[in-house]
Amino acid sequence: MGTLPVERKASLRSFRDPEGTLIDSGVVIRYRAPHSFTGEDLVEFQGHGSPVAIEHLLETLKRLGARQARPGEFSERAFLNGRMDLAQAEAIADLISAESRAAASAALRALTGRFSEAVRELQAGLETLEVEVEATIDFALEEVSASDVKDHTDRLLVLHHQVVALLAQGRAGFALRRGCVAALTGPVNAGKSTLFNRFLGEPRAIVTPVPGTTRDWLEAEWVLDGLRVHVIDTAGLRESDDPIEQEGIRRTQSVLQRAHLILYVIDDRLGWQESDAIRFAGLPEGKVAWKIYNQIDRTGRRPGKVGADIYAISAETEAGLPELKEAISAFGQPQSTVAGDIVLARQRHLDALERCREALELALRAEHGGEALELVAEELRRARRALGEILGQWSTEDLLGAIFATFCIGK
């Protein structure tokens, strides 16, 4: 490669193996620790992208003592060398795997430290209060005054409010990362498969006028306003002696358990039947379910929202579909937080924030109940430690291995 490139300057060089054979030509950038992504000495090669040339270059580097990086090893080294915290390192993988603009924006906010800053701010508040409580325990010559208790309580309430707000932002981001599962169900021949195809913009489900055409469930991914929606078309619900159709209906019940949103589709020409009321009431408990009156092109009903969680549409003509899509988008992307505040949280982040919230609530109960301040201090420590887990301040090798193993090679 010739002379050593100037630090942090792009240099055009020829890449050759030890025998002098030309491999490729391209740009080389040299970084000296700690001014690199990992905080270590680093050299970056940028070639023309030929798989053959890349393989030859990698083989040459291995002959010279290098080895293939493990999945996520660059990000892991950056974390271990203090270049970023664990939440930021995880955001790299989330940004790479983001399947919508909204998810990518939320991951980028976490990568640039927005989420970590909020966690550190909470940690600082907890630590300050913990120190003051400990001082009260160590130096109080008499019982704690009512004003001290009120001050502790007021500050605990503020911290609790901040944790709850961050948890809401994290849950919104988790929903964005996970996507929304929307299941279509209802009686046979209501137009579920036609609606399924309209959502996807292509004829994925077979549509015929024969009742019971859909015998099993179909699932496909649909990106709506930056939200990843898993749409599921299920077998129509009715009494049947056909064992295949019965199995399809049984599977429908299982699929509905996975759904975050259930769209119960009926034929507007038939209206809401007693059987619909029974089936609707029998939907899995705790699920959000909307009534969709389809085929309004044959009844003359006005399209759009016609009641609380009730929509009138025509899957055939697409009348009312814009309003329904807008409602699904709003459901899947929680509006309780400003979009710019959503962070692409992982389950472990939510678990840690939940433990922090629970610890603060126990501290508040101890304050209100006049219990020993040692209990309050212990709960503050637990809350602070839970937040530290998010940033990787307390982590095990097994946890780090599990996290970075999910990264792609080269990151």
Summary of the structure (lengths in Angstrom):
residues: 411
radius of gyration: 28.7
end to end distance: 25.0
largest distance: 85.1
contacts: 1264
relative contact order: 0.13
helix: 49%
strand: 16%
